Amino acid sequence: MLTYAATGAIIGLIIGITGVGGGALMTPALLFFGFPAHIAVGTDLWYAALTKTSGLWTHHKKNHIRWRIALNMATGSLPAAILTGVVLSIWFGDAQSYGHILKSALGFMLIVTAVMLILRSYLSKTIGARGQTDTEASNLFSIKLILVGVLLGILVTLSSVGAGAVGTAVLMMLYPRLLPKEIVGTDIAHAVPLTFIAGLIHLHLGNVNFTLLAALLIGSIPAINIGAMISSSIPARYLNPALASLLLLLGLRYALF
């Protein structure tokens, strides 16, 4: 378990510095250690849900969350996640029979995450230049957000990747006038219930290793805080392209082979 705690610490440090969601890093790491795809995805979903929960409370207290946006996305993502779980449970006999689907979904989402990570610096500069609140974000009903939620609900349940990095980038593109802190807070407000629901689905399917999860959390939780504290002293212009390149290579590996 010491190896997994150390892995959690390394990935937690990277998350704290870059803000990239744990799924994009943790699930490939668990596959590298030889865990089957269903265990890697199911365990990582619980890892994501638990590590993001404290951030949700912090952003809520600071009034960073645009709840109508988060609720619109959840309206699409949560039913989509549940339906995906039902299909996996009924359509396939066991985890081995849908493992290849999880790997392909993981590869696709890693590629998307890599592209979004590259675009994020440009989008962040655009947001920083505008620095105003987007009035459209106050709309009670948004079909485009619900559709985005549906896609994220399916893909996050299958891959454990995308609730953070992809969700943030999508919000940046849809609502370019929201402040960065509102983008992050709103994305976390959507990601927490989505990863919990997807995690419960995989728990029902028997795809969660809680001993492994505990080891990862022991290593990562303090490391995330350390990474956040030192993030301002590390040049993102070097780290983000390197991380995006790694995710792109991993994505191609799982999507094509």
C-alpha atoms as an extended CHARMM CRD file, in Angstrom:
* protein
*
       257  EXT
         1         1  MET       CA              0.0000000000        0.0000000000        0.0000000000  PROA      1               0.0000000000
         2         2  LEU       CA              2.9860000000        2.3140000000        0.4870000000  PROA      2               0.0000000000
         3         3  THR       CA              3.4800000000        2.4160000000       -3.2860000000  PROA      3               0.0000000000
         4         4  TYR       CA             -0.1260000000        3.5080000000       -3.8280000000  PROA      4               0.0000000000
         5         5  ALA       CA              0.1010000000        6.1510000000       -1.0920000000  PROA      5               0.0000000000
         6         6  ALA       CA              3.2350000000        7.5140000000       -2.7780000000  PROA      6               0.0000000000
         7         7  THR       CA              1.4150000000        7.5020000000       -6.1210000000  PROA      7               0.0000000000
         8         8  GLY       CA             -1.4560000000        9.4050000000       -4.5230000000  PROA      8               0.0000000000
         9         9  ALA       CA              1.0260000000       11.9360000000       -3.1400000000  PROA      9               0.0000000000
        10        10  ILE       CA              2.6780000000       12.5170000000       -6.5190000000  PROA      10              0.0000000000
        11        11  ILE       CA             -0.6290000000       12.8920000000       -8.3410000000  PROA      11              0.0000000000
        12        12  GLY       CA             -2.0370000000       15.0290000000       -5.5250000000  PROA      12              0.0000000000
        13        13  LEU       CA              0.9420000000       17.3600000000       -5.8410000000  PROA      13              0.0000000000
        14        14  ILE       CA              0.3500000000       17.7090000000       -9.5890000000  PROA      14              0.0000000000
        15        15  ILE       CA             -3.3700000000       18.3450000000       -9.0130000000  PROA      15              0.0000000000
        16        16  GLY       CA             -2.5660000000       21.0350000000       -6.4740000000  PROA      16              0.0000000000
        17        17  ILE       CA             -0.1300000000       22.7660000000       -8.8280000000  PROA      17              0.0000000000
        18        18  THR       CA             -2.0060000000       22.4750000000      -12.1340000000  PROA      18              0.0000000000
        19        19  GLY       CA             -5.6400000000       22.0480000000      -11.1040000000  PROA      19              0.0000000000
        20        20  VAL       CA             -6.0200000000       19.1480000000      -13.5560000000  PROA      20              0.0000000000
        21        21  GLY       CA             -8.5790000000       16.6140000000      -12.3820000000  PROA      21              0.0000000000
        22        22  GLY       CA             -7.2960000000       13.4930000000      -10.6890000000  PROA      22              0.0000000000
        23        23  GLY       CA             -9.0410000000       11.1010000000      -13.0680000000  PROA      23              0.0000000000
        24        24  ALA       CA             -6.8420000000       12.0860000000      -15.9960000000  PROA      24              0.0000000000
        25        25  LEU       CA             -3.7980000000       11.0520000000      -13.9840000000  PROA      25              0.0000000000
        26        26  MET       CA             -5.0330000000        8.5280000000      -11.4380000000  PROA      26              0.0000000000
        27        27  THR       CA             -6.8850000000        6.0950000000      -13.6870000000  PROA      27              0.0000000000
        28        28  PRO       CA             -3.9230000000        5.5990000000      -16.1020000000  PROA      28              0.0000000000
        29        29  ALA       CA             -1.6580000000        5.1710000000      -13.0590000000  PROA      29              0.0000000000
        30        30  LEU       CA             -3.8790000000        2.4110000000      -11.6650000000  PROA      30              0.0000000000
        31        31  LEU       CA             -3.9420000000        0.6860000000      -15.0600000000  PROA      31              0.0000000000
        32        32  PHE       CA             -0.1310000000        0.8850000000      -15.0990000000  PROA      32              0.0000000000
        33        33  PHE       CA             -0.0610000000       -0.9350000000      -11.7420000000  PROA      33              0.0000000000
        34        34  GLY       CA             -2.0910000000       -3.7420000000      -13.3000000000  PROA      34              0.0000000000
        35        35  PHE       CA             -5.5590000000       -3.0340000000      -11.9580000000  PROA      35              0.0000000000
        36        36  PRO       CA             -8.3420000000       -3.9210000000      -14.4240000000  PROA      36              0.0000000000
        37        37  ALA       CA            -10.1370000000       -1.0290000000      -16.0740000000  PROA      37              0.0000000000
        38        38  HSD       CA            -13.3500000000       -1.4070000000      -14.0660000000  PROA      38              0.0000000000
        39        39  ILE       CA            -11.4900000000       -1.2430000000      -10.7320000000  PROA      39              0.0000000000
        40        40  ALA       CA             -9.3650000000        1.7040000000      -11.8840000000  PROA      40              0.0000000000
        41        41  VAL       CA            -12.3960000000        3.6970000000      -13.0350000000  PROA      41              0.0000000000
        42        42  GLY       CA            -14.6500000000        2.8180000000      -10.0990000000  PROA      42              0.0000000000
        43        43  THR       CA            -12.0150000000        3.5210000000       -7.4490000000  PROA      43              0.0000000000
        44        44  ASP       CA            -10.9510000000        6.7700000000       -9.0940000000  PROA      44              0.0000000000
        45        45  LEU       CA            -14.5260000000        8.0540000000       -9.1740000000  PROA      45              0.0000000000
        46        46  TRP       CA            -14.6780000000        7.7480000000       -5.3850000000  PROA      46              0.0000000000
        47        47  TYR       CA            -11.2520000000        9.3560000000       -5.1350000000  PROA      47              0.0000000000
        48        48  ALA       CA            -12.4840000000       12.3080000000       -7.2110000000  PROA      48              0.0000000000
        49        49  ALA       CA            -15.7260000000       12.6730000000       -5.2650000000  PROA      49              0.0000000000
        50        50  LEU       CA            -14.0270000000       12.6780000000       -1.8730000000  PROA      50              0.0000000000
        51        51  THR       CA            -11.1600000000       14.9990000000       -2.8030000000  PROA      51              0.0000000000
        52        52  LYS       CA            -13.4840000000       17.5400000000       -4.4390000000  PROA      52              0.0000000000
        53        53  THR       CA            -15.9920000000       17.6950000000       -1.5790000000  PROA      53              0.0000000000
        54        54  SER       CA            -13.8700000000       19.9550000000        0.6460000000  PROA      54              0.0000000000
        55        55  GLY       CA            -13.3350000000       22.2750000000       -2.2930000000  PROA      55              0.0000000000
        56        56  LEU       CA            -17.0950000000       22.4630000000       -2.8370000000  PROA      56              0.0000000000
        57        57  TRP       CA            -17.7090000000       23.7150000000        0.6970000000  PROA      57              0.0000000000
        58        58  THR       CA            -14.9090000000       26.2830000000        0.4300000000  PROA      58              0.0000000000
        59        59  HSD       CA            -16.2200000000       27.6970000000       -2.8540000000  PROA      59              0.0000000000
        60        60  HSD       CA            -19.7880000000       27.7570000000       -1.5000000000  PROA      60              0.0000000000
        61        61  LYS       CA            -18.7370000000       29.7910000000        1.5370000000  PROA      61              0.0000000000
        62        62  LYS       CA            -16.9200000000       32.2610000000       -0.7110000000  PROA      62              0.0000000000
        63        63  ASN       CA            -19.9700000000       32.5540000000       -3.0190000000  PROA      63              0.0000000000
        64        64  HSD       CA            -18.0430000000       31.3640000000       -6.0760000000  PROA      64              0.0000000000
        65        65  ILE       CA            -20.7170000000       28.9440000000       -7.3070000000  PROA      65              0.0000000000
        66        66  ARG       CA            -23.2950000000       29.7920000000       -9.9680000000  PROA      66              0.0000000000
        67        67  TRP       CA            -25.8500000000       27.2490000000       -8.8310000000  PROA      67              0.0000000000
        68        68  ARG       CA            -28.1990000000       27.5750000000      -11.8100000000  PROA      68              0.0000000000
        69        69  ILE       CA            -25.4020000000       26.5550000000      -14.1640000000  PROA      69              0.0000000000
        70        70  ALA       CA            -24.4520000000       23.6080000000      -11.9660000000  PROA      70              0.0000000000
        71        71  LEU       CA            -28.0930000000       22.4940000000      -11.6330000000  PROA      71              0.0000000000
        72        72  ASN       CA            -28.6510000000       22.6860000000      -15.3940000000  PROA      72              0.0000000000
        73        73  MET       CA            -25.6040000000       20.5120000000      -16.0130000000  PROA      73              0.0000000000
        74        74  ALA       CA            -26.6520000000       18.0770000000      -13.2800000000  PROA      74              0.0000000000
        75        75  THR       CA            -30.1250000000       17.8320000000      -14.8370000000  PROA      75              0.0000000000
        76        76  GLY       CA            -28.4470000000       16.2140000000      -17.8150000000  PROA      76              0.0000000000
        77        77  SER       CA            -25.4730000000       14.4420000000      -16.2380000000  PROA      77              0.0000000000
        78        78  LEU       CA            -27.0010000000       12.6030000000      -13.2880000000  PROA      78              0.0000000000
        79        79  PRO       CA            -29.7710000000       10.7820000000      -15.2270000000  PROA      79              0.0000000000
        80        80  ALA       CA            -27.2510000000       10.0570000000      -18.0020000000  PROA      80              0.0000000000
        81        81  ALA       CA            -24.8390000000        8.5430000000      -15.4780000000  PROA      81              0.0000000000
        82        82  ILE       CA            -27.5730000000        6.3710000000      -13.9760000000  PROA      82              0.0000000000
        83        83  LEU       CA            -28.7290000000        5.2230000000      -17.4150000000  PROA      83              0.0000000000
        84        84  THR       CA            -25.1380000000        4.3720000000      -18.3380000000  PROA      84              0.0000000000
        85        85  GLY       CA            -24.8660000000        2.2550000000      -15.2030000000  PROA      85              0.0000000000
        86        86  VAL       CA            -28.1190000000        0.4660000000      -16.0250000000  PROA      86              0.0000000000
        87        87  VAL       CA            -26.8500000000       -0.3420000000      -19.5170000000  PROA      87              0.0000000000
        88        88  LEU       CA            -23.5450000000       -1.6880000000      -18.1440000000  PROA      88              0.0000000000
        89        89  SER       CA            -25.4090000000       -3.7870000000      -15.5890000000  PROA      89              0.0000000000
        90        90  ILE       CA            -28.0570000000       -5.2420000000      -17.9100000000  PROA      90              0.0000000000
        91        91  TRP       CA            -26.3840000000       -5.3640000000      -21.2990000000  PROA      91              0.0000000000
        92        92  PHE       CA            -23.0930000000       -6.9350000000      -20.2110000000  PROA      92              0.0000000000
        93        93  GLY       CA            -22.6280000000      -10.0990000000      -18.2100000000  PROA      93              0.0000000000
        94        94  ASP       CA            -19.6540000000       -8.9940000000      -16.1090000000  PROA      94              0.0000000000
        95        95  ALA       CA            -16.9540000000       -6.3500000000      -15.8110000000  PROA      95              0.0000000000
        96        96  GLN       CA            -14.5790000000       -8.1770000000      -18.1160000000  PROA      96              0.0000000000
        97        97  SER       CA            -17.0510000000       -7.8890000000      -20.9700000000  PROA      97              0.0000000000
        98        98  TYR       CA            -17.2110000000       -4.0830000000      -20.8340000000  PROA      98              0.0000000000
        99        99  GLY       CA            -13.6120000000       -3.4190000000      -19.8020000000  PROA      99              0.0000000000
       100       100  HSD       CA            -12.6140000000       -2.5500000000      -23.3740000000  PROA      100             0.0000000000
       101       101  ILE       CA            -15.3670000000        0.0810000000      -23.5200000000  PROA      101             0.0000000000
       102       102  LEU       CA            -14.0340000000        1.7220000000      -20.3700000000  PROA      102             0.0000000000
       103       103  LYS       CA            -10.5110000000        1.8140000000      -21.8080000000  PROA      103             0.0000000000
       104       104  SER       CA            -11.6740000000        3.3050000000      -25.0930000000  PROA      104             0.0000000000
       105       105  ALA       CA            -13.7200000000        5.9460000000      -23.2600000000  PROA      105             0.0000000000
       106       106  LEU       CA            -10.7060000000        6.6920000000      -21.0820000000  PROA      106             0.0000000000
       107       107  GLY       CA             -8.4900000000        7.1600000000      -24.1280000000  PROA      107             0.0000000000
       108       108  PHE       CA            -10.9840000000        9.4930000000      -25.7630000000  PROA      108             0.0000000000
       109       109  MET       CA            -11.4050000000       11.6060000000      -22.6300000000  PROA      109             0.0000000000
       110       110  LEU       CA             -7.6470000000       11.8380000000      -22.0620000000  PROA      110             0.0000000000
       111       111  ILE       CA             -7.2490000000       13.2250000000      -25.5770000000  PROA      111             0.0000000000
       112       112  VAL       CA            -10.0680000000       15.7180000000      -24.9900000000  PROA      112             0.0000000000
       113       113  THR       CA             -8.5290000000       16.7040000000      -21.6410000000  PROA      113             0.0000000000
       114       114  ALA       CA             -5.1440000000       17.2690000000      -23.2700000000  PROA      114             0.0000000000
       115       115  VAL       CA             -6.7020000000       19.5470000000      -25.8910000000  PROA      115             0.0000000000
       116       116  MET       CA             -8.6680000000       21.4310000000      -23.2390000000  PROA      116             0.0000000000
       117       117  LEU       CA             -5.5460000000       21.8530000000      -21.1230000000  PROA      117             0.0000000000
       118       118  ILE       CA             -3.7640000000       23.4420000000      -24.0710000000  PROA      118             0.0000000000
       119       119  LEU       CA             -6.7220000000       25.7450000000      -24.7410000000  PROA      119             0.0000000000
       120       120  ARG       CA             -7.2060000000       26.6100000000      -21.0740000000  PROA      120             0.0000000000
       121       121  SER       CA             -4.3220000000       29.1030000000      -20.8920000000  PROA      121             0.0000000000
       122       122  TYR       CA             -5.7560000000       31.0000000000      -23.8640000000  PROA      122             0.0000000000
       123       123  LEU       CA             -9.2610000000       30.8980000000      -22.4020000000  PROA      123             0.0000000000
       124       124  SER       CA             -7.9600000000       32.0130000000      -19.0130000000  PROA      124             0.0000000000
       125       125  LYS       CA             -6.2920000000       35.0450000000      -20.5750000000  PROA      125             0.0000000000
       126       126  THR       CA             -9.5510000000       35.9110000000      -22.3380000000  PROA      126             0.0000000000
       127       127  ILE       CA            -11.4970000000       35.6030000000      -19.1050000000  PROA      127             0.0000000000
       128       128  GLY       CA             -8.9450000000       37.6250000000      -17.1990000000  PROA      128             0.0000000000
       129       129  ALA       CA             -9.1240000000       40.3670000000      -19.8040000000  PROA      129             0.0000000000
       130       130  ARG       CA            -12.9230000000       40.6130000000      -19.5620000000  PROA      130             0.0000000000
       131       131  GLY       CA            -13.4640000000       40.0130000000      -15.8770000000  PROA      131             0.0000000000
       132       132  GLN       CA            -17.2200000000       40.5430000000      -15.8860000000  PROA      132             0.0000000000
       133       133  THR       CA            -20.2110000000       38.4560000000      -14.8580000000  PROA      133             0.0000000000
       134       134  ASP       CA            -22.0930000000       36.7470000000      -17.6700000000  PROA      134             0.0000000000
       135       135  THR       CA            -25.7940000000       37.5900000000      -17.4210000000  PROA      135             0.0000000000
       136       136  GLU       CA            -26.7750000000       34.5170000000      -19.4580000000  PROA      136             0.0000000000
       137       137  ALA       CA            -25.5010000000       32.4070000000      -16.5760000000  PROA      137             0.0000000000
       138       138  SER       CA            -28.5820000000       33.4850000000      -14.6090000000  PROA      138             0.0000000000
       139       139  ASN       CA            -30.9880000000       31.7190000000      -16.9850000000  PROA      139             0.0000000000
       140       140  LEU       CA            -33.2190000000       29.2150000000      -15.2120000000  PROA      140             0.0000000000
       141       141  PHE       CA            -33.1620000000       26.7020000000      -18.0690000000  PROA      141             0.0000000000
       142       142  SER       CA            -30.4000000000       26.0520000000      -20.6050000000  PROA      142             0.0000000000
       143       143  ILE       CA            -30.6980000000       23.2110000000      -23.1220000000  PROA      143             0.0000000000
       144       144  LYS       CA            -27.0360000000       23.5280000000      -24.1020000000  PROA      144             0.0000000000
       145       145  LEU       CA            -25.9240000000       23.0100000000      -20.4970000000  PROA      145             0.0000000000
       146       146  ILE       CA            -28.2280000000       20.0200000000      -20.1200000000  PROA      146             0.0000000000
       147       147  LEU       CA            -26.7970000000       18.4660000000      -23.2960000000  PROA      147             0.0000000000
       148       148  VAL       CA            -23.2470000000       19.1060000000      -22.0800000000  PROA      148             0.0000000000
       149       149  GLY       CA            -24.2710000000       17.4440000000      -18.8280000000  PROA      149             0.0000000000
       150       150  VAL       CA            -25.5990000000       14.3920000000      -20.6600000000  PROA      150             0.0000000000
       151       151  LEU       CA            -22.2930000000       13.9180000000      -22.4880000000  PROA      151             0.0000000000
       152       152  LEU       CA            -20.2680000000       14.3900000000      -19.3060000000  PROA      152             0.0000000000
       153       153  GLY       CA            -22.5450000000       12.0430000000      -17.3820000000  PROA      153             0.0000000000
       154       154  ILE       CA            -21.9830000000        9.2280000000      -19.8660000000  PROA      154             0.0000000000
       155       155  LEU       CA            -18.2680000000        9.7630000000      -20.4010000000  PROA      155             0.0000000000
       156       156  VAL       CA            -17.3370000000       10.4000000000      -16.7620000000  PROA      156             0.0000000000
       157       157  THR       CA            -19.1760000000        7.2340000000      -15.7070000000  PROA      157             0.0000000000
       158       158  LEU       CA            -17.3160000000        5.2240000000      -18.3290000000  PROA      158             0.0000000000
       159       159  SER       CA            -13.8730000000        6.7700000000      -17.8780000000  PROA      159             0.0000000000
       160       160  SER       CA            -13.7970000000        8.7130000000      -14.5600000000  PROA      160             0.0000000000
       161       161  VAL       CA            -12.2000000000       11.5600000000      -16.5620000000  PROA      161             0.0000000000
       162       162  GLY       CA            -13.6170000000       14.9400000000      -17.5490000000  PROA      162             0.0000000000
       163       163  ALA       CA            -15.7120000000       16.2040000000      -14.6510000000  PROA      163             0.0000000000
       164       164  GLY       CA            -12.9370000000       18.6620000000      -13.7610000000  PROA      164             0.0000000000
       165       165  ALA       CA            -10.6990000000       19.6680000000      -16.6460000000  PROA      165             0.0000000000
       166       166  VAL       CA            -13.2350000000       19.2230000000      -19.4570000000  PROA      166             0.0000000000
       167       167  GLY       CA            -16.1000000000       20.6870000000      -17.4490000000  PROA      167             0.0000000000
       168       168  THR       CA            -14.0450000000       23.7770000000      -16.6230000000  PROA      168             0.0000000000
       169       169  ALA       CA            -13.0120000000       24.3410000000      -20.2270000000  PROA      169             0.0000000000
       170       170  VAL       CA            -16.5910000000       23.9550000000      -21.4600000000  PROA      170             0.0000000000
       171       171  LEU       CA            -17.7970000000       26.5580000000      -18.9620000000  PROA      171             0.0000000000
       172       172  MET       CA            -15.0240000000       28.9030000000      -20.0670000000  PROA      172             0.0000000000
       173       173  MET       CA            -16.2100000000       28.6410000000      -23.6560000000  PROA      173             0.0000000000
       174       174  LEU       CA            -19.9360000000       28.8850000000      -22.9120000000  PROA      174             0.0000000000
       175       175  TYR       CA            -19.6340000000       31.7080000000      -20.3590000000  PROA      175             0.0000000000
       176       176  PRO       CA            -16.4780000000       33.6960000000      -21.1580000000  PROA      176             0.0000000000
       177       177  ARG       CA            -17.4850000000       36.5660000000      -18.8720000000  PROA      177             0.0000000000
       178       178  LEU       CA            -17.6260000000       34.5100000000      -15.6910000000  PROA      178             0.0000000000
       179       179  LEU       CA            -14.7300000000       35.1120000000      -13.3270000000  PROA      179             0.0000000000
       180       180  PRO       CA            -12.1590000000       32.2810000000      -13.0410000000  PROA      180             0.0000000000
       181       181  LYS       CA            -13.1280000000       31.6170000000       -9.4140000000  PROA      181             0.0000000000
       182       182  GLU       CA            -16.7750000000       31.2480000000      -10.5140000000  PROA      182             0.0000000000
       183       183  ILE       CA            -15.7840000000       28.8470000000      -13.2900000000  PROA      183             0.0000000000
       184       184  VAL       CA            -13.8490000000       26.6390000000      -10.8790000000  PROA      184             0.0000000000
       185       185  GLY       CA            -16.4420000000       26.7740000000       -8.1100000000  PROA      185             0.0000000000
       186       186  THR       CA            -19.3440000000       26.0260000000      -10.4530000000  PROA      186             0.0000000000
       187       187  ASP       CA            -17.5040000000       23.1360000000      -12.0770000000  PROA      187             0.0000000000
       188       188  ILE       CA            -16.7430000000       21.5880000000       -8.6830000000  PROA      188             0.0000000000
       189       189  ALA       CA            -20.3980000000       22.0320000000       -7.6500000000  PROA      189             0.0000000000
       190       190  HSD       CA            -21.3740000000       19.9240000000      -10.6540000000  PROA      190             0.0000000000
       191       191  ALA       CA            -18.4790000000       17.4630000000      -10.4500000000  PROA      191             0.0000000000
       192       192  VAL       CA            -19.0840000000       16.3690000000       -6.8350000000  PROA      192             0.0000000000
       193       193  PRO       CA            -22.6140000000       14.9510000000       -7.2680000000  PROA      193             0.0000000000
       194       194  LEU       CA            -21.7170000000       13.5120000000      -10.6730000000  PROA      194             0.0000000000
       195       195  THR       CA            -18.6770000000       11.6250000000       -9.3810000000  PROA      195             0.0000000000
       196       196  PHE       CA            -20.6070000000       10.4570000000       -6.3110000000  PROA      196             0.0000000000
       197       197  ILE       CA            -23.4680000000        9.0980000000       -8.4380000000  PROA      197             0.0000000000
       198       198  ALA       CA            -21.0510000000        7.4830000000      -10.9000000000  PROA      198             0.0000000000
       199       199  GLY       CA            -19.0770000000        6.1020000000       -7.9510000000  PROA      199             0.0000000000
       200       200  LEU       CA            -22.2370000000        4.5930000000       -6.4430000000  PROA      200             0.0000000000
       201       201  ILE       CA            -22.9970000000        2.9760000000       -9.7890000000  PROA      201             0.0000000000
       202       202  HSD       CA            -19.5660000000        1.3510000000       -9.8870000000  PROA      202             0.0000000000
       203       203  LEU       CA            -19.8940000000        0.3700000000       -6.2280000000  PROA      203             0.0000000000
       204       204  HSD       CA            -23.1270000000       -1.4490000000       -7.1330000000  PROA      204             0.0000000000
       205       205  LEU       CA            -21.2700000000       -3.1450000000       -9.9840000000  PROA      205             0.0000000000
       206       206  GLY       CA            -18.5050000000       -4.2390000000       -7.5810000000  PROA      206             0.0000000000
       207       207  ASN       CA            -15.8480000000       -2.0360000000       -9.1850000000  PROA      207             0.0000000000
       208       208  VAL       CA            -14.4420000000       -0.2030000000       -6.1370000000  PROA      208             0.0000000000
       209       209  ASN       CA            -11.3500000000       -1.2080000000       -4.1190000000  PROA      209             0.0000000000
       210       210  PHE       CA            -11.6800000000        0.7120000000       -0.8410000000  PROA      210             0.0000000000
       211       211  THR       CA             -8.3210000000       -0.4320000000        0.5330000000  PROA      211             0.0000000000
       212       212  LEU       CA             -6.6450000000        1.0340000000       -2.5320000000  PROA      212             0.0000000000
       213       213  LEU       CA             -8.7970000000        4.1620000000       -2.2330000000  PROA      213             0.0000000000
       214       214  ALA       CA             -7.7100000000        4.7230000000        1.3800000000  PROA      214             0.0000000000
       215       215  ALA       CA             -4.0350000000        4.4610000000        0.4410000000  PROA      215             0.0000000000
       216       216  LEU       CA             -4.4500000000        6.9530000000       -2.4130000000  PROA      216             0.0000000000
       217       217  LEU       CA             -6.2510000000        9.4460000000       -0.1710000000  PROA      217             0.0000000000
       218       218  ILE       CA             -3.6630000000        9.1940000000        2.5990000000  PROA      218             0.0000000000
       219       219  GLY       CA             -0.9820000000       10.2100000000        0.1230000000  PROA      219             0.0000000000
       220       220  SER       CA             -2.8700000000       12.7300000000       -1.9650000000  PROA      220             0.0000000000
       221       221  ILE       CA             -4.8310000000       14.9170000000        0.4710000000  PROA      221             0.0000000000
       222       222  PRO       CA             -1.8060000000       16.5570000000        2.1300000000  PROA      222             0.0000000000
       223       223  ALA       CA              0.0270000000       16.6730000000       -1.2120000000  PROA      223             0.0000000000
       224       224  ILE       CA             -2.8230000000       18.5720000000       -2.8990000000  PROA      224             0.0000000000
       225       225  ASN       CA             -2.5800000000       21.2900000000       -0.2590000000  PROA      225             0.0000000000
       226       226  ILE       CA              1.1970000000       21.4740000000       -0.6350000000  PROA      226             0.0000000000
       227       227  GLY       CA              0.8500000000       21.7190000000       -4.4120000000  PROA      227             0.0000000000
       228       228  ALA       CA             -1.6880000000       24.5220000000       -4.0830000000  PROA      228             0.0000000000
       229       229  MET       CA              0.6740000000       26.4770000000       -1.8190000000  PROA      229             0.0000000000
       230       230  ILE       CA              3.6580000000       26.2290000000       -4.1800000000  PROA      230             0.0000000000
       231       231  SER       CA              1.7080000000       26.5300000000       -7.4490000000  PROA      231             0.0000000000
       232       232  SER       CA              2.4040000000       30.2570000000       -7.8280000000  PROA      232             0.0000000000
       233       233  SER       CA              6.1620000000       29.6350000000       -7.8500000000  PROA      233             0.0000000000
       234       234  ILE       CA              6.0750000000       27.0250000000      -10.6360000000  PROA      234             0.0000000000
       235       235  PRO       CA              5.8220000000       28.3070000000      -14.2310000000  PROA      235             0.0000000000
       236       236  ALA       CA              2.6320000000       26.8500000000      -15.7380000000  PROA      236             0.0000000000
       237       237  ARG       CA              3.8500000000       27.6660000000      -19.2580000000  PROA      237             0.0000000000
       238       238  TYR       CA              6.2640000000       24.7460000000      -18.9740000000  PROA      238             0.0000000000
       239       239  LEU       CA              4.2820000000       22.3230000000      -16.8420000000  PROA      239             0.0000000000
       240       240  ASN       CA              0.9370000000       22.5040000000      -18.6470000000  PROA      240             0.0000000000
       241       241  PRO       CA              2.3000000000       21.6500000000      -22.1470000000  PROA      241             0.0000000000
       242       242  ALA       CA              4.3060000000       18.7550000000      -20.6900000000  PROA      242             0.0000000000
       243       243  LEU       CA              1.2450000000       17.4320000000      -18.8730000000  PROA      243             0.0000000000
       244       244  ALA       CA             -0.9380000000       17.8810000000      -21.9610000000  PROA      244             0.0000000000
       245       245  SER       CA              1.5860000000       15.9470000000      -24.0680000000  PROA      245             0.0000000000
       246       246  LEU       CA              1.6110000000       13.0950000000      -21.5390000000  PROA      246             0.0000000000
       247       247  LEU       CA             -2.1830000000       12.9270000000      -21.4650000000  PROA      247             0.0000000000
       248       248  LEU       CA             -2.3390000000       12.9870000000      -25.2600000000  PROA      248             0.0000000000
       249       249  LEU       CA              0.0810000000       10.0490000000      -25.5350000000  PROA      249             0.0000000000
       250       250  LEU       CA             -1.8340000000        8.0930000000      -22.8970000000  PROA      250             0.0000000000
       251       251  GLY       CA             -5.1000000000        8.9070000000      -24.6410000000  PROA      251             0.0000000000
       252       252  LEU       CA             -3.8460000000        7.6020000000      -27.9520000000  PROA      252             0.0000000000
       253       253  ARG       CA             -2.5420000000        4.5040000000      -26.2040000000  PROA      253             0.0000000000
       254       254  TYR       CA             -5.9030000000        3.5740000000      -24.6780000000  PROA      254             0.0000000000
       255       255  ALA       CA             -8.0940000000        4.7850000000      -27.5390000000  PROA      255             0.0000000000
       256       256  LEU       CA             -6.2600000000        2.9320000000      -30.2930000000  PROA      256             0.0000000000
       257       257  PHE       CA             -4.7900000000       -0.1770000000      -28.6820000000  PROA      257             0.0000000000
